[in-house]
Amino acid sequence: MKKIIALLLAVAMLFCFAGCGTKDTNSDADAAKSDLKVGFIFLHDEQSTYDKNFMDAAKAACDAMGVEYAQKTQIPESQKCYDAAVELIETDGCDIIFADSFGHESFLIDAAKEYPDVEFCHATGTQAHTAGVANFHNAFASIYEGRYLAGVAAGLKLNEMIENKEITAEEAKMGYVGAFTFAEVISGYTSFYLGAKSVCPSVTMDVKFTGSWYDEQKEKEAAQALINGGCVLISQHADSMGAPTACETAGVPNVSYNGSTVAACPNTFIVSSRIDWTPYFKYMIEQVQNGEAIATDWTGTIETGSVVLTDVNEKAAAAGTAETIADVKAKLLDGTINVFDTANWTEKGVKLESYMADVDTDADFAKDTEAIENGVFYESKHRSAPYFDVMIDGITLLDTNFG
């Protein structure tokens, strides 16, 4: 009996020593993942609807992935972007750096070259696919589809105003507050217009530019000027509450961008489209955690959850708007509708059969890539950042000094 007990004790001790000496690789891997830290560079702060949209996504993604993050706000498109990136790496210990504004790109590339072991990701940029910097990446989303859906909501509202005899069909003129005459803005206002035109054929649109991504006073003044010029509905690609509040004061319907403004504008806000950056942030974190490459040029879509709309404000929207949006969204997903179908628009009265787009960044801004295939201008196919820059009929630019 003593021999049996001794044998059992020996076996137990053997298992104990084996267990104590075994490394818990899963625990080590989890610890390595949680040690990852992401640094975010924002052009403005949470007062900017554009930057707040990124900030909300950064928090949501990092919380979901269990990683720490640090952020720098009010970082201009200058050498200060490079300095912010270096500080996030050297002082805060960040393994991934993300910047949210177009003009940050060249400074981020400089930092990426200097810190090859850190991954650098950038929104709205154009150079990653040609720069040849392995740790530098661009990302954007097919937001033109979201703007098209928002445009459908605008067109339905115009139809309601026509039916109620508030305006005539010829008076169905929208206004649009833009920042700069960049392809991103042109693509955005054109897709919005085409969405409206798909349900309200008589619609036209005037566009004013502010020359700034965020200037509340200029955006308010631009919206008011458009209203004074006969625009009966306003939308925007600018980042403050200037245009929405001007609309609420004037009682003019408004389609916002980057989030709902219903709290401040309950009587005029209809709907808003935005890019949800959470899927991309989760993706870039997961790729680094798994030791896998981040895509050089990533495009989010409706399917990835990157292109979204807010809830429709039934108080301001036309009846049936939410249902119509859902139907059109399904048709975008199955390819029945293409936003830039050339059958639905012209340039100087001519339907385009071919168009060379400026896709590959160079000093001469050369038109280098055929963008129209089978009667559709394919935005986001050759690069994540927009390159649609056609000045189509039906849209009037009231100023063009901000390229």
C-alpha positions in Angstrom: 0.0 0.0 0.0 2.9 2.4 0.9 4.4 1.7 -2.5 1.2 2.6 -4.3 0.8 5.9 -2.4 4.5 6.8 -3.1 4.0 6.1 -6.7 0.9 8.3 -6.9 2.7 11.1 -5.1 5.6 10.9 -7.6 3.2 11.1 -10.5 1.4 14.1 -9.0 4.7 15.9 -8.5 5.8 15.1 -12.0 2.6 16.7 -13.4 3.1 19.7 -11.1 6.6 20.3 -12.3 5.5 19.8 -15.9 2.7 22.4 -15.5 4.9 24.9 -13.6 7.5 24.7 -16.3 5.1 25.1 -19.3 4.9 28.6 -20.7 1.3 29.9 -21.3 1.7 31.0 -24.9 -1.9 32.2 -25.1 -1.4 34.5 -22.1 1.8 35.9 -23.6 0.0 36.5 -27.0 -2.9 38.2 -25.3 -0.5 40.4 -23.3 1.3 41.3 -26.5 -1.9 42.3 -28.2 -3.1 44.4 -25.2 0.3 46.1 -25.1 -0.3 47.6 -28.6 -0.9 51.3 -28.6 -2.4 53.5 -31.3 -1.7 57.2 -31.8 -4.3 59.4 -33.5 -3.6 62.8 -35.0 -6.7 65.0 -35.5 -6.9 68.3 -37.5 -9.3 69.9 -35.1 -11.1 68.8 -31.9 -14.5 67.5 -31.0 -16.1 70.8 -32.0 -15.5 69.7 -35.6 -18.1 67.2 -36.8 -15.5 65.7 -39.0 -12.9 65.1 -36.3 -15.5 64.1 -33.7 -16.6 61.3 -36.1 -13.0 60.0 -36.1 -12.7 60.4 -32.3 -15.8 58.4 -31.6 -14.6 55.6 -33.9 -11.2 55.6 -32.3 -12.5 55.1 -28.8 -15.1 52.5 -30.0 -12.5 50.5 -31.9 -9.7 50.6 -29.3 -12.1 49.8 -26.5 -13.5 46.8 -28.5 -10.0 45.6 -29.3 -8.7 46.1 -25.8 -5.8 48.4 -26.7 -4.6 51.8 -25.4 -4.6 54.9 -27.5 -3.3 58.5 -27.4 -4.4 61.4 -29.4 -3.2 64.8 -30.6 -5.8 67.4 -31.5 -5.6 70.8 -33.3 -2.7 69.5 -35.5 -2.4 71.6 -38.6 -1.4 70.3 -42.1 2.2 71.3 -41.5 5.5 70.1 -40.0 3.5 70.0 -36.7 1.9 66.8 -38.0 5.4 65.1 -38.3 6.3 66.4 -34.8 3.0 65.0 -33.4 3.7 61.6 -34.9 7.3 61.5 -33.5 6.0 62.5 -30.0 3.3 59.8 -30.1 6.0 57.3 -30.9 8.9 58.5 -28.7 6.9 59.7 -25.7 3.7 57.7 -25.8 5.1 54.5 -27.2 2.6 54.1 -30.1 2.9 51.2 -32.6 0.4 52.6 -35.1 -0.1 56.2 -36.1 -3.3 57.4 -37.8 -3.9 60.9 -39.2 -7.3 62.2 -40.3 -6.7 65.1 -42.8 -5.7 65.2 -46.4 -2.9 67.7 -45.8 -1.3 65.6 -43.1 -0.1 63.0 -45.7 3.3 64.2 -46.8 4.4 64.8 -43.2 3.2 61.4 -42.2 5.1 59.8 -45.1 8.3 61.5 -43.8 7.7 60.0 -40.4 7.0 56.6 -41.8 10.3 56.6 -43.6 12.1 57.5 -40.4 10.3 54.9 -38.2 10.0 51.7 -40.4 8.9 49.6 -37.4 5.8 51.7 -36.9 2.7 51.4 -39.1 1.3 54.7 -40.4 -2.3 55.0 -41.6 -3.9 58.0 -43.2 -7.5 59.0 -44.2 -8.4 60.5 -47.6 -4.8 60.4 -48.9 -3.7 59.5 -52.4 0.0 58.6 -52.3 0.3 55.2 -50.6 -0.2 53.1 -53.7 2.7 54.9 -55.5 5.0 56.1 -52.7 6.7 52.7 -52.2 6.8 53.1 -48.4 5.9 49.7 -47.0 4.6 50.9 -43.6 2.4 53.8 -45.0 -1.2 53.1 -45.9 -4.2 55.1 -47.1 -7.9 54.4 -46.3 -11.2 55.9 -47.3 -14.8 54.7 -48.0 -17.3 54.8 -50.8 -19.1 57.7 -49.0 -20.4 58.8 -52.4 -23.0 56.0 -52.0 -24.0 57.4 -48.6 -24.3 60.9 -50.1 -26.4 59.5 -52.9 -28.8 58.0 -50.4 -28.9 61.3 -48.5 -29.6 63.0 -51.8 -32.6 60.7 -52.4 -33.9 62.0 -49.0 -33.4 65.5 -50.3 -35.2 64.8 -53.6 -38.2 63.3 -51.8 -38.4 66.5 -49.6 -38.3 68.7 -52.7 -41.1 66.6 -54.2 -43.2 67.0 -51.1 -42.6 70.8 -51.2 -43.7 70.8 -54.9 -46.8 68.7 -54.1 -47.7 71.1 -51.2 -47.3 74.0 -53.6 -44.6 75.5 -51.5 -42.4 75.7 -54.6 -42.8 74.9 -58.3 -40.8 72.2 -60.0 -38.6 74.9 -61.5 -37.8 76.3 -58.1 -36.4 73.0 -56.8 -33.0 74.4 -56.3 -30.6 73.0 -53.6 -27.6 74.7 -52.1 -24.4 73.1 -51.1 -21.6 74.4 -48.8 -18.3 73.0 -49.8 -14.8 73.5 -48.4 -12.4 73.2 -51.3 -12.7 72.4 -55.0 -11.0 69.0 -54.4 -12.1 65.8 -56.0 -13.3 64.6 -52.6 -15.8 67.5 -52.4 -16.7 67.4 -56.1 -17.4 63.7 -55.8 -19.5 64.3 -52.7 -21.7 67.1 -54.0 -22.2 65.4 -57.3 -23.3 62.1 -55.8 -25.7 64.0 -53.5 -27.1 65.9 -56.5 -27.5 62.7 -58.5 -29.4 61.1 -55.6 -31.8 64.0 -55.5 -32.2 64.0 -59.3 -33.0 60.3 -59.3 -36.4 61.1 -57.6 -36.8 64.8 -58.5 -35.8 65.3 -62.2 -36.2 69.1 -62.2 -33.6 69.7 -59.4 -30.7 72.0 -59.8 -27.9 72.9 -57.3 -25.7 75.9 -56.5 -22.4 75.4 -54.7 -20.4 77.8 -52.6 -16.9 77.1 -51.2 -15.5 78.5 -48.0 -11.8 77.7 -48.5 -11.7 76.0 -45.1 -12.6 72.6 -43.7 -13.9 74.3 -40.5 -15.0 77.8 -40.3 -18.4 78.2 -38.6 -19.0 81.8 -39.6 -18.0 81.3 -43.2 -20.2 78.2 -43.5 -23.1 80.0 -42.0 -22.7 82.9 -44.3 -22.4 80.6 -47.3 -25.6 78.8 -46.4 -27.4 82.1 -45.9 -26.2 83.4 -49.2 -27.5 80.2 -50.9 -30.8 80.6 -49.2 -31.0 84.2 -50.2 -30.2 83.1 -53.8 -33.3 80.9 -53.9 -32.0 77.6 -52.6 -34.8 75.8 -50.8 -32.7 72.9 -49.3 -29.1 73.0 -48.1 -26.4 70.3 -47.7 -22.7 70.5 -47.0 -19.2 69.2 -47.0 -17.9 71.3 -44.3 -17.3 70.5 -40.7 -19.1 72.9 -38.4 -22.7 73.6 -37.3 -22.7 76.8 -39.4 -24.9 75.6 -42.2 -27.3 73.6 -40.2 -28.0 76.4 -37.7 -28.5 78.9 -40.5 -31.1 76.5 -42.0 -32.8 76.0 -38.6 -33.0 79.8 -38.2 -34.4 80.3 -41.7 -36.7 77.2 -41.6 -35.0 75.6 -44.6 -34.6 71.8 -44.8 -31.1 70.6 -44.2 -29.1 67.4 -45.0 -26.1 67.3 -42.8 -22.8 65.4 -42.9 -20.8 63.4 -40.3 -23.6 63.0 -37.8 -27.1 64.0 -36.7 -27.8 67.6 -36.0 -31.4 66.9 -34.9 -30.7 68.0 -31.3 -29.8 71.6 -32.4 -32.0 71.6 -35.6 -35.1 69.6 -34.8 -37.3 71.3 -37.4 -35.0 71.2 -40.4 -32.6 68.3 -40.1 -33.6 65.4 -42.4 -30.7 62.9 -42.4 -26.9 62.7 -42.5 -24.4 60.4 -44.2 -21.0 59.6 -42.7 -18.1 57.3 -42.8 -17.9 55.0 -39.8 -14.2 54.5 -39.2 -14.6 51.9 -36.5 -14.3 48.9 -39.0 -11.1 50.3 -40.4 -9.6 51.0 -37.0 -10.4 47.5 -35.9 -8.9 46.1 -39.1 -5.6 47.9 -38.8 -5.2 47.0 -35.1 -6.0 43.3 -35.8 -3.6 43.2 -38.7 -0.7 44.4 -36.5 -1.7 42.1 -33.7 -1.6 39.2 -36.0 1.6 40.2 -37.7 -0.1 40.7 -41.0 0.2 43.5 -43.5 -2.2 46.4 -43.6 -3.7 47.0 -47.1 -1.8 49.7 -48.9 -5.1 51.3 -50.1 -8.2 50.2 -48.2 -11.8 51.2 -49.2 -14.7 50.7 -46.8 -18.2 50.2 -48.2 -21.8 49.8 -47.1 -21.1 46.1 -46.7 -18.2 46.6 -44.3 -20.3 49.0 -42.2 -18.2 51.9 -43.2 -20.8 53.9 -45.0 -23.8 54.7 -42.9 -26.8 57.1 -42.5 -28.3 58.5 -39.3 -31.9 57.8 -38.5 -34.3 59.9 -40.6 -35.9 62.8 -38.7 -39.5 62.1 -39.5 -40.5 65.6 -38.4 -38.6 67.2 -41.3 -38.4 64.4 -43.9 -41.0 63.6 -46.5 -43.3 60.7 -45.7 -41.8 57.3 -46.7 -38.2 58.6 -46.8 -36.7 55.8 -44.6 -38.4 53.1 -46.7 -37.2 54.6 -50.0 -33.7 54.9 -48.7 -33.7 51.2 -47.6 -34.9 50.2 -51.1 -32.2 52.3 -52.9 -29.6 51.0 -50.5 -30.5 47.4 -51.5 -30.1 48.3 -55.2 -26.7 49.9 -54.6 -25.6 46.7 -52.9 -26.8 44.4 -55.6 -25.5 46.6 -58.4 -28.9 47.6 -59.8 -28.0 51.2 -59.2 -24.5 52.7 -59.8 -24.1 56.3 -58.5 -22.1 57.6 -61.4 -24.0 55.8 -64.2 -23.2 58.0 -67.2 -26.8 57.5 -68.5 -28.0 59.8 -65.7 -25.7 62.9 -66.3 -23.9 64.9 -68.9 -21.0 67.3 -69.1 -21.8 70.4 -71.3 -24.7 68.5 -72.8 -22.6 65.4 -73.7 -22.8 61.9 -72.3 -19.2 60.8 -71.5 -18.0 57.6 -73.0 -14.5 57.9 -71.6 -12.7 59.9 -68.9 -9.1 59.9 -67.8 -8.9 60.5 -64.1 -6.0 61.7 -62.0 -5.4 58.6 -59.9 -1.6 58.4 -59.6 -0.3 61.4 -57.6 2.4 63.4 -59.4 3.5 67.0 -59.6 1.7 67.6 -62.9 -1.7 66.2 -61.8 -1.7 64.1 -65.0 -4.9 62.4 -66.1 -3.6 58.8 -66.1 -6.4 56.2 -65.5 -9.5 55.4 -67.5 -12.4 55.6 -65.0 -15.4 54.8 -67.2 -16.2 51.2 -67.9 -19.4 49.9 -69.4 -21.2 53.2 -69.0 -20.2 53.7 -65.3 -17.6 56.0 -63.8 -16.1 53.7 -61.2 -15.1 55.8 -58.2 -12.9 54.1 -55.5 -11.9 51.3 -57.9 -8.4 52.5 -58.7 -7.7 54.3 -55.4 -9.6 54.6 -52.1 -9.6 58.4 -52.2 -12.1 60.1 -54.6 -11.0 61.1 -58.0 -14.4 62.0 -59.6 -13.9 65.7 -60.6 -16.3 66.1 -63.6 -18.3 69.3 -63.6 -21.7 67.9 -64.6 -24.7 69.8 -65.9 -27.3 70.9 -63.4 -24.7 72.1 -60.8 -23.5 75.7 -60.7 -20.3 76.7 -58.9 -20.8 80.2 -57.5 -17.1 80.5 -56.7 -14.1 78.4 -57.7 -11.2 80.1 -55.9 -10.4 77.3 -53.4 -8.6 74.5 -55.3 
